[in-house]
């Protein structure tokens, strides 16, 4: 232990001496001024020089800047400021220095480039789907502390925090547990795992400072990303190691309240460090590592509110006792390490390697109750990619493993039900893009993925091999742009090939304005659990004393089997969208209207008639009473005639269709060189069922979740030379959830209003940064899912050190 500490201190000592050593070498400087089109100085502009070394600074109150300790060579000098277009110069730095440089910024907004919509770098206005971009410069000064906080501010995205470790995200639909239609990626490598169709957000393994931007695509993206990108994609794009050279460390500590709880406040803390830099002219690397820990949030108490279900008011839900299913939660701790190495090959070639480890523990909510993911659960991954011009080839491996006992649901023997899982993903992907004539940007690609499974809950799940090919053509017919794409997938666990088309037509009636109409199809394939689940649980306790008082309070456990269906079809989502993006002066405006229709919905909430038609036996009868039934079997039929059923079996089925539709409006307004405001509003209509009552394919109306009808986000940021800060307000309407345990735990959440703020300051010429972040400043009791934890006020301090 002493040797470890001594080694760490030696490393820090060497790092602290490195700047002095560099300054002793021959070096030059870049100095100058940042001004607007009228020649007025612009303070607070970010100035970056990239070349033999990378230096970053900020313009002073008079607009002046100076970047020192620059090895001689050619540099690309870029100045950026919110509300202005970037200014760029290429110049040579000599050891003796040079003449001052003037960088002129013009009013406007630098347009982001995105890769998620088309698998190639595309201007945001040209993307054939709706994409929101969250740059790291915005994330660094916002109060967000989790992926739910980050993504909740995006219009059309429903994000819930349900435990200290768990986040659920859904685009244009309710953010229920195990939302199988939302894809999450890190540089194109999925955080989505096919064994349960689940996204492990806590295994992302990269910190906010490692990111270049977050791209949020709303709507089907299966045409580019395959199965399970049915409703949307979140892609975390990391920085090149050359973008942030040097050694950095961040220490975080904070507290949160536990509303309506007898427990004291809880603690959160973490530490992370990263080093990045150029090892040679062609080789660069970044190593980042971190550890975070959070104690458990408060659990709800009392009873679920009793009331009518969302889509069928004649059905009453709720009434379940939170105290009857109370459990101990130890919170979460999450270690991680990530390594990225970039190797330039020639003029355009780039070979990229990344790999790492991420661990987690904590509560995982599921339809059959919460599980406790035990310490030691982890993801080990590796990825390699090669790009050269329009050629792109990549391969990755994900291996996720864990053990998790259920906290409230026993198996048929009365012991805790367990999810012990191992899922290996091995993927090879390639594509090529090229110009055909002057108007066509053509892309083709293919993909093969192999999954291995070892699941206690689904012992017959073993492996899966999926193939896919795709092609796209983006046609420039100024002022129109037409994007055509088609993907064909053949998953091994689905009988037929899956076809995902996309057609988008964009019209630019004037500079800065784009109107787009599109149709696309997405799909999600059954998970291994949905195919092969085979468990028996205690589905309820029958009070024997209600029949014969001599039994008193004695109950009979009713054993219920839950099984998968190997013959399931893929669930599809067809989406129609009309959108407008516009810029009026410096104001960015957006409007989206969409209609999504899901069909062949995969669910274990089929009606009695649907289950019976599929060969299941939904309820016990006199011909087959439950084990240990002490009364005459005929009594079971009499109880059923009175509406009292003893559940025997349920299984996953393909049911009918559900329609979601809504409107999204957004505005971003730079007020000055350092201040910007934003607001967005989302309207999500109540879902509609496609089949009439009595149709075997119609889902039980009370089991269909309903997203918040109204959502509003607004706030502002200040990004000065030394001080920065932000205020973000989130309003979420009530939402209906029906995805846990039994109808007694279905119901509506309350609407909430969260006020969040952050304040940061740079010290010591930017070598130290302190940021105070506060979420839910008013301390309102916020429960974002009917069975989720209760969120209170969180206040945390980040201290960043730049060596």
N, C-alpha and C positions, 0 to 999 in steps of 0.2 A: 504493500500500500504506500509506504514511504517513497519507494522508487517511482511509483506512478505519479505521485504528487510532484516529486522533484523533476520528473520528465516533463510534466505539464508546465511547471514554472520555467524550465529551461526553454521550452517552445515559445512561451509568451515573451521571454526575454529576448530571444533571437528575433521574433516578429517585431518587437518594439525597436530593435536596433536596425532593422532592415531599411526603413526610410532614411536613416542617417547615412547608411552605407551607399544607398543609391544617390543621395545628394552629393556624395563626394566625387561621383563620376561626372564627366562632362555632360551637361544637360542644358536644355534651352527652356524657353517659356513662350506662352501665347497670351497676349493681353489685348484688350480692346473694349468695345462698347456695344451694347444691345439697344437698338432704338426702334421706334415704330416708323410707319411710312412718312410721318411728318417730321421725323428727326428727333422726337422727344425721347428721353431715356426711359428704358423699361427695366425697373428693378424686379428681382425675383425670378428672372429667366434661368432655366437650366441650361448650362453650357457643357457639352461633352466633346472631348477630343479623343479619337480612336486612331491608332496607328501602331508603331512599335510598342507603345504603352497606352494605357487608357487613363485619362484624368477627367474629373467632373467637378464643376463648381456652379456658383450662382452669381447672377449679376447684382452688384451693390445698388444702394439707393440712387446713385447717379448713372446706373446702367453699366458701369464698368465691371470687368472681370479680369482675372489673371489665373492662368493654369501653369504651374511650375514643375520642375523636375521632369521635363520631357526629353527622353533620348532623341537625338537628331534623327530626322526622317520625314516621311510624308504622312500627313494626318488629315482625317475627315473631321471637320469642326461643325457641330450641329447645335443650334440654339432653339429651345422650345419653351412655350409659355401657353397656359390655358387660354383659349379664346383667340389664338393667333396660329397662323401656319408656320411650320418649321422653316428656319433659314439654315442654309448649308454652304460651306466653303471647303475646298481642298487646297491645302497649302503645305509648304515645306518649312520645317523647323530646323534651325542651325544652332550650334552651341552658343553662338553669340547673340541669339535672340533675333527679333525682327520687328518690322513696323507694326503699330497697332492695327487691329482688324475691326471693322464695323460690320455688324450683323443686323440686317433690317427685317423685322417681322411685320407681316401684313395681317390685318384682321381677318379671321376665318377660323376654320377648325380642321386640323390635320386629320385626314381620313385614315381610319384603321385598315389594316390588311388582315384577312381572316383565312383560315385553312379548313375549318370544320365543315363548311357547306359543300365544298367541291373537291376536297383532298388536294387542292393546289392553292397557292397564295392568290387571293382575289380581293379587289377593293370591296369594302363593305357595301357600297351602293350597287355593285354588280353581283352580289351574292344571290343565288336563286332561292334562298330561304331567309326567314327572319332570324337575324343574329344580333345579340347584344354583346358588346365588348367592354370588359372591366379591366382597365390597365392597372398595372401594379402601383403606379404613382397615385391612383385613386384609392386602392386598397390599403396602402400604407398609412393614409391619414384618416381613414374611416374607423368607426368604433367597433366594427365587426370582430367577433372572437371565434366564430365557428362558420362552417360552410353554410349553415342555415341563415346566419346573419348576412353573409355575403350575398347569397342568391335571392333572399327575400325581397331585395330592392329592385329586382328585375321584373318588369311587367309580365303578367301571365305565368309566373313561376310561383308555385305554392311550396314553401319550405317550412318544415316543422322540426323543432328540437324536442325529442321525446325522452331522452335521458342524458346523463353526462357524456356518454359516448355516441349516442345515436342521433342521426339526422336522416330525414326522409324528404325527398325532393320530387316534384312532379310538375310537368309543363302542361298547362291548360287542362288540368284534371285534379282531383283530390289527392293530397299527399298521404295516402294510406300506408300502413305497414307493408313492406315487401312490394313496392311499386315496380313491377317487372318490365315496364315500358320505357323507363328513363335510363339512358346510357351516361356513364361518366368515364372520362379518359384522362390520362396524363401523357401528353405528347403522343396521343393515339393509342396508348396501351390501356386496356380497360381496367376499371375498378369494379366491374360488373362480373359476377360469378354465376355460372350456369347451373350449379348444383341446386340453388334455391331461387335463381333469378333475383339476386340481391346485390345492391351497391354497398361496398364497405368504404364509406367516405373517410373513416378514421384511418384507413390504410393507404392514404394518398402518398405518404412518405416524403413529401416536399413541403417546405415552409413558404409563407407568403413572399419572403425576400428572394426565393428561388424562381419566382414566376415572372414572366414577361407580361402576360395578360390571361384573362379567363374569357373564353368564348362560350356563349350560351345560345344554342340554336333551339328555337321553339317550333315544334311541328315535326312530322315524320322525317327521319334521316336514315332509314334502312337502305335507301338507294346507294348511300356511300359507306355506311357503317354496319350494315347487315342486321341480322335478327336482334331484337330487343332495343334497338334505337327507334322505337315506334312512335313515341310522343315527343322526344327531344334529346339533346346531347349537351353535356357540359364538358368542355375540353380545357384542361389546365396546361397552358403552354409555358414551358420553362425557358429561362434565359440561357444564352450562350455563356460559357465561362468567361469570355473576354469582356462581357458587358459589365461585370461587377468584380474587378480584380481586387485582391487583398484579403485580409483576415477580418471577419466580423463575428460578434457574439451578441446575443440578446438574452436578457434575464427578465422573466415575468413573474409577478406575484399579485394576488388579488383575493378578494372575498366576495361572497354572494349571500343574499338573504334567503331564508326558507319560509315563505308565507304560510300562515295557518299551520305551522309545525311547532312541536314542543322542542325540536332540536335547535341548537345554536346555528349561527351562520357557518357556511362552508368555505373551504379554501381552494384556490386554483394556483398552480405555479408551473413554471417550465423554464427550460434553458435550451438554447440552440446555438450552434456555431457553424460557420462555413468559411472555407477558403477557396478562392478561385484565382486563376491566373494563366498566363501563357507560359508553357514549358519550352516552346521554340516558336519560330515563325509560323509553323503549321500545326502545332500541337498545343491544346489547352485543356484544362481540367477544372472541375469543381467538386468539392467534397463537402457535404453538409450533414449534420447530425443534430438530433434533438431529443428531448425527453419532456413530456408534459404529464401532469397529474391533476385530477379534479375529484373532489369528494362528491358524494351523491346529492342530487337535487331533492327537494321535498316531494313526497308522494301525495296525491289527492286523498282526502278523507271523506267520510260520510257515504252518501249514496248518489248514484247516477240519477240525474233528473228524469222523472217519468213523464213521457209525452208521446205524441204521435210520431211515427217515422216520417222521413222526409218526402218520399214519393207515394206513400200510401197512408193517409191520415187515419184510416180505419185500423191500422196495426199499431199497438202501443208497445214502446220499447223503453228500456231503462229500468231503474229500480235496484240494480245490482249494488252490493256493498263493496266499497273500496277496502274497507277494513277486513272483510272476509277473505280477500286475496292479497293482503299485505305481505311484503317480503323485505328481506334485508338486501341492501345494495351498497357495495363498497366503493362505488364510483368507478373511475377508470384511470389507468396509466398507460402511456403510449410512447415507447421508444422508437426511434427511426434513424436510419442512415441511408444516404443516397450518394452515389458517385456517377458523375458524367464526364466523359472524355470525348473531345472533338478533334478529329484529324482532317485537315484540309488536304485534298488531293488535286493538284493542278489548279486550273482557273475556277472551275465550278464544282468540282467534286468535294463531297463532305462525307466522312465516315464517322458515325456517332455511336458511342457505346454508353449504356447506362445500366445500373444495377443497384440493388439495395435490399433493405430489410425494414419491415414495419410491424410492430406488435401492438396488441390491444387487449383490453379486458373490459367487462362491464355488461350492462343489460342490453339484450337484443329482444325487441318486442315482435311477436308473431301472432297469427290468428289463433293459435292454441296456447297463448299465454307467453309471459316473459321468460327468457332463458338467461342464465348468467354465463357469459363467455369467460372461461377461466383464464387465469394468467398463463402465458405461454402461447396463446393463439397468435399466429403470425402469417405474414406474407413475405415470401422471398421471390424476387423477380430479376429479370435481366432483359435487356433490349438492345438490338443492334440495327442500324439503318444506314443505307447508302443512298445519296442523292447526287445526281449529276445532270444538270439541265432539267429536262422533262422526265428523266428516269428516276424512279423511286422504288427501292426494295427494302423491306424491313422484316424482322423476326423478333418475337418476344416469347418469354416463358414466365408464367405466373404460377406459383404454388402456394395455396392458402390452406391452412390447417388449424383446427381448434376443437375444443371440447366444451360443451355447454349443457348443464342440467337445467330442466325447467323449474321455475320457482313456485309455481302454483298448480300445475297439472300433473297428476301421477299417471303412471302406466297401469296396465291391467292388474299388476301385482301390488299396486300401492306405492311403488318406488318412484322417485322423480323421473319423468320422461327425459331422455337425453338426445341432444344433437351432437354427435361426434363426427366431424366432417374432414375430408381431404379432397381438394379439387385442384388438379393440375391442368393448366391451359398452355398449349403450344401452338403458335400461330406463325404462318408465313404469308406475307402480303407483298404484292408488287403492282406497279402501275407505270404508265408512260403517257405523257401529255405532249402534244405537238400542234403547231399551227398548220391548218390545211387551207391553202389559199390565203386570202387576206381577211376573211370574216369568220373562220371556224377555228375554235380552240377545242381540239378533240382529246379525249382521255379514255384509256382502256385500262383494265386491271383484273386481277384474279386474287383469290384468297383461299387458303385451306387452314382449318383449325381442328386440333385434336384435343379432346377433353378426357381426362381420367377421373374417376370418382371412387371414393371409399366412404360410404354413408351408412351409419347405423340405422337411420330411419328408412332407408331405401336400399336394402341389401342387394337387389337385382340390378341397381345402377352400376355400371362398370366403366363404359367408355362411350365416346361419341365422336364421329368424324363428319365434319361439315365442309362443303365446297361452295365456292361462289365465283361468278364472273360479272363484270359490270362495264358499262360504256357510257360516255356522255359527250355531248356536243353543245358548246356555247357559241351562239351565232350572233355576231355584231351586225345589226341592220339599222344603224344610227338613223333616228333616235330610239329605235327599238332594240331589244336584246332578248333572244329566245334561248332558253336553256332546256335541253332534252337529256334525260338520263334514264337508264334501265339497269336493274340488277336482278340476277337470277341466283337464288340460293338453293342448295339441296342439303338440308340438315338430315342427319341419319335417323333422328327420332320422329320425323314427319314423313308421311307417305308420299306426298307430292312436292314437286319443286315450288318454290315461293318466288313470285315475281313482284318486284317493287319498281313502279315507274314514277317519274317526276317530270312535270311540264310546268315551266314558268315563263311568262311573257312580261317583260319590263318595258316601260315607256318613260322616256325622259322629256317632258314637254318644255322644260327650261332648265338652265344650269342650276344644279343643287336640288332638283326635284325628281323623284322616281316613283312611278306608280307600278305596282307589280300584282299580277294575278297568277295563282298557281294551284296545281293539284298534285298531290303526292300520296303514296301509300307506304305505310310501315307495317311491321309485323313483329310479334314476339313468339318465340317457340316455347313449348312446355319445358319447364325445368325438370331435372332428374327426379326431384321430389314429387312434382305433379305427375310424372309418368309412373314412378315406382314406389311411392310412399306405401308403407305397410306397418302400421302401428295400431295398438289397441290402448285406449285410455279410459279412465273413469269419466264417462260422459255426464254423470250426475248422480245424485244420491236420492233414492226414493224413500220417503218417510213412511216406514211400516206402520207407525202408530196412527196414521190417518185412515188405515183400513181396520186395524185391530188395536185398540187402546192398550192391550196388554204388552205391546212392544215398546210402549213409551216413546223415547226419543231415538230409538234405534233406527238406522237407515240401511238400505241395501245399495251397495255400489252397482251402478249400471255400466257395464263394459260396452264401449262403443269402438268399432273399428273405423279407421280412416285410411283409405287406400287411394293410390294413384290410378291412372288409366294410360296404358302404353299406347293406345290408339288415338290419343288426342291430336287434333289439328292445331295449326298455328292460329293465334289470335291476330286479326288484322285491324288496321286503323286507316281509314280514308279521310283525307283532309283537303278542304278547299279554303283558300285564303285570298283576301284582297288587302293590299297594304299600300301606304304612302309614306315616303320619307322626304322631308323638305328642309331647306335652310333659308330662313328669312333674315337677312343681315347676319348677325352672329348667333341667332336662335336656331337650335336644332329641334325639329318637330317630327313626330311619328304617329301613325294611326294604323291599326291592324284589326281586321274583322275576320273571324275564322269559324269554320264548322268542321268538327271532328266526329266521325262515326266509327265506333269500334264494333266488330262483329266476331262471332264465335268466341266470346269472352270466356276465358278459362277460369273456372270457379268451382268450389265445393259447396256452393249454396244453391244447388238445384232444388226444385220442388219435389215433393213425395212422388208425384207422377213421373217426373223426369228421371229420378233415381231408379224407380221401379222399371221404367222402360229401358234403362241401361243395364238391367239385370241385378241391381242392388236390392237389398232388403232394408229399407230405411228405418223401420220400427219393429220392435218385438211384437209377436202375436201369440195367441193361445197355442198355436202349433209349434212355436219355438220360443218358450219363455226364457228370460235371462237366468243365468246361473244363480242358484240359491233362492229362487222365487218361492216364498213359503205359502202362497195362497193358491186356490184353484186357478189353472191357466185361463179359464174363461173370463176371469176378472180383468185380464189385460185387454180383451176386446171391449169390455164394458167401459173401461177407462178411456180407451181410444174414441169410443162413440161420444164421450163427454169432453173430448178435446185434450185429454192427458195422454201423451205419447211417451214411450220409452225408447230412446234412440239406440238403434242397433248398428247402422252402417251409413257412412257417407263417403263419397268419392269425388274426384275431380272430373268435371264434364266440360264440354264446349256448350255454352249457352248462347243466348241471342245477342242482340245489338243494343248499344247505349250511345246516345248522341249528346255531345257537348258543344256548346257554341259560346262565343263571347267577343268582347271588344277590348282593345288595349290602346291607350293614349299616353304619349310621353313628350316631355319638353326638357331641353337643357339650355340654360341661358347664362353665358359668361357675363358677369356684371362689370368686371374690371380685369386688369392683368393678373390679379391674384385671387379673385372671388368668383365662384360659379355656383349657380343654383340649379336644382333639378326637381322634377315632379313626374310621377306617372300614376295612372289609374287603370285598374283592370276590372271589367265586368264579366262574370262567369255565370251563365244562365243555369237554371236547375236542369240536370240531365233528364233526357227523355228515353224511355224504353221503346224499342222498335216493334215488339210483339204485343199482341192483345192478351188480356188476362185469359188464362186457360191454355195458352200455347205452351207446349212442353219446353220450348227453348227460352221462354221468358224467365229472367232471373227473379228471385224473390225481391219484391220492390223494397222491402225494409233492409236488404243487404247491400244496396247500391249507395256508395258514398257520394256526398254532395260538397263541392268546394265552396269556399267563401264567395258569396255573391259579389261583394264589393271589397276591393283592396286598394289602398292608397299609400304611396310612398312619396315623401318630399324631404328636401333638406338643402344644405349648402356646404361648400368647402372653402377654406382659406389656405392658400399655399404660398407663404412668404419666404423670404430669404432665411430667416431664423425661426419664426413661429409658423405653425400650421395647425389646422383644426377642422372639425366638421361637426355638423348636427344632422342626424337622420331620424325621421319620424316614420314609423310603420303602423298602419291601421289594417286590421284584418277583421272582416265580418265573421259571424258565427259560421261554423262548418259542421257537417254531419258525418260521423264515422260509424262504420259497421263491420269492423274487421278484427274483432278480438273476442275470444271466449264464447259468449252467447248473447242473444238479444237483450238480456238484462244489462249488458255493458255497451249497448249501442246508444247513440244519442248525439246531441248538439253540444259543441263547445260554445263558450261565450266569446263575443267579440272582444278585441283588445286594442289598446293604443300604447305603443312602446316609443319612448323618447330616448334616443341614444346620442352620445356626444364623445368627442375625442379632442385632446389638446396636446400638441407636441412642441418641443423646443430643441434646437441644436446648440450644443455647447462646444467650447474648445475648437473653434474653426471646423465644426461639423464632425469631430471625432467621437463625440458623445451625443446621443439623442435620447430624450426622455419623452414618453407618450403616456398620458393618462386617458384610459378608455372607460366609459361607463355605459352600460346597457340597462334599459328599463329604469331610467332615472327616477321616475315617480314611484317605483316599487309596486306597481300594479301586479296583482296575482294573474299570471298568464299561463293558461293550459292550452297548448296548441293542438293536442289530440285528446280525445275523450278518455283514453287510458294512459296518456303520457304524463311525465313528471310536471310539476308546477314550477314555473320560472319566476324568480324574484329579481332584485336589483343586483347587478354585478359591477364591481369597480376593480380595475386592475391597472398596474403600472408596468410599462415596458421600459427597460434601459438597454439601449443599443450602443455597442462599443465598436468603433472602426479603427483598426490598427494600421 
